[in-house]
Amino acid sequence: MRARWGFALLAGLLAVLLGVLVAVGAGRDTRRDVAAAPAPEAVPAPEARPAASGEWVGTWSGAASGAEPGTRDGLPGRSLRNVVAASVGGSRARVELTNRYGTRPVTFTDVTVALAADRGPGARPGTMRRLTFGGGTSVTVPAGETAVSDPVDLDVPAAAHLLVTVYAPEPSGPVTYHRVAQQTGYAAVGDLAGDESGAAYTETTQHWRYVTGVQVFTPYTDGAVVVLGDSLTDGVTSTPDTDRRWTDFLAARLRDEPGAPRMAVLNQGISGNRLLFDAPFDRLFYGASGERRLAADVLHEEGARTLVLQLGINDLIISPHVTDPDVVVAGLTRLAEEARAAGLHVVGATLTPFDWDRDEAVAIERVRQQVNARVRAGGVFDAVLDFDRVLRDPARPHRLLPRYDSGDGLHPSDAGYRAMAEAVDLARLAQGADRTL
């Protein structure tokens, strides 16, 4: 009798265990593999997702580009309010702060996050959250380091604007910033990090200060596309305060189009950035080379699945000029291989046209065409974004199409940035090898 009872108990336990394994397997199957995007009808509705499932994913990023001029001792006694846009939504949030270009530790005693009421410094009532770090409301970030806050409950809608406010009461080293935000930020005297009205935030800036990332917890994502780029990704000539960088248009497509992989878009563009060289001493805000930025600005991002690499044109047009296409292609190949070894799908962009009257323009154009030919031929990236083909004037291939030219012969207009995003085949963004998107 005992033996039969023991066998029955064992059988029952095995049945329960098998049921748990089947349930876990089914839970995994509800998330789409970004390497094989399904047809629209295969995409489960949000309400079909298990309530307990989910992951952390970056929803916004702004690469640290240098130390802000005129802030040798930091900005003590000021509340610095950054406005950032979420590419995907979630039910919880956490914030990344950096002191990468500081020379001394900086201590923040008040850090908050809230939904923006509009494009200004005011918060949506009831959404202000005070952040903690390791359970404490104060955090000291050493020079060269970053800190990520504890999670906080906050319903973040996709495409929502967030206010991330930091307050440091004491002097520190220079403020680490992102120089070209194309988004108005704010400052106020005193500790007003928790202020909802925003009325005291009368100082404005076009920089993001100290904040480099926002992450959300969500079950409705297939990870993140991280774009490592220069001023074309930074959106330097896009209309400020309108989210018209090409990455913003791409994020909207990924959110809105049926069958698109539900991926966040993280913009790690720095104006003036080069693939092979660090910024010169008199232009430190151009940032470290793309090769050196991979680890700091891409591989650490939560949920990163795909790297889009849009770099190389500044290596040709900024002195010292790279005049050997093999050197550029070798740099692109090294970076792609390192990213691929870290498990990322790597998409590379061709070098876009420029129209200058400089004596060396003809030689630079020859190198650009040779680099693009090598990239299109395959073997460098898993897939290719042919931004050159999208933006160039067919009658004058070394120039931007007039309606896509912001006026400087190099950077796109809002229409040009939109065209770049619309040229991306979303179904192939995270899969395939040696294909032109």
Stockholm file with secondary structure:
# STOCKHOLM 1.0

chainA/1-437         MRARWGFALLAGLLAVLLGVLVAVGAGRDTRRDVAAAPAPEAVPAPEARPAASGEWVGTWSGAASGAEPGTRDGLPGRSLRNVVAASVGGSRARVELTNRYGTRPVTFTDVTVALAADRGPGARPGTMRRLTFGGGTSVTVPAGETAVSDPVDLDVPAAAHLLVTVYAPEPSGPVTYHRVAQQTGYAAVGDLAGDESGAAYTETTQHWRYVTGVQVFTPYTDGAVVVLGDSLTDGVTSTPDTDRRWTDFLAARLRDEPGAPRMAVLNQGISGNRLLFDAPFDRLFYGASGERRLAADVLHEEGARTLVLQLGINDLIISPHVTDPDVVVAGLTRLAEEARAAGLHVVGATLTPFDWDRDEAVAIERVRQQVNARVRAGGVFDAVLDFDRVLRDPARPHRLLPRYDSGDGLHPSDAGYRAMAEAVDLARLAQGADRTL
#=GR chainA/1-437 SS CHHHHHHHHHHHHHHHHHHHHHHHHHHHHTSCCTTSCCCGGGSCCGGGSCTTCCEEEEEEECCCCEECTTCTTCCTTEEEEEEEECSSCEEEEEEEEECTTCSSCEEESEEEEEEBSSSSSCBCTTCCEECCBTTBSCEEECTTCEEECCCEEEEECTTCEEEEEEEECSCCSCCEEESCCSSCEEEEESSCTTCSSCTTCCEEESSEESEEEEEEEESSCCCEEEEEESHHHHTTTSCTTSCCSHHHHHHHHHHHSTTCCCCEEEEEECTTCCSSCCCCGGGGGGCSCHHHHHIIIIITSTTEEEEEEECCHHHHHSSSCCCCHHHHHHHHHHHHHHHHHTTCEEEEECCCCCCCCCTTHHHHHHHHHHHHHHHHHSSSCSEEECHHHHHEETTEEEEECGGGBCSSSSSBCHHHHHHHHHTSCGGGTTSCSSEEC
#=GC SS_cons         CHHHHHHHHHHHHHHHHHHHHHHHHHHHHTSCCTTSCCCGGGSCCGGGSCTTCCEEEEEEECCCCEECTTCTTCCTTEEEEEEEECSSCEEEEEEEEECTTCSSCEEESEEEEEEBSSSSSCBCTTCCEECCBTTBSCEEECTTCEEECCCEEEEECTTCEEEEEEEECSCCSCCEEESCCSSCEEEEESSCTTCSSCTTCCEEESSEESEEEEEEEESSCCCEEEEEESHHHHTTTSCTTSCCSHHHHHHHHHHHSTTCCCCEEEEEECTTCCSSCCCCGGGGGGCSCHHHHHIIIIITSTTEEEEEEECCHHHHHSSSCCCCHHHHHHHHHHHHHHHHHTTCEEEEECCCCCCCCCTTHHHHHHHHHHHHHHHHHSSSCSEEECHHHHHEETTEEEEECGGGBCSSSSSBCHHHHHHHHHTSCGGGTTSCSSEEC
//
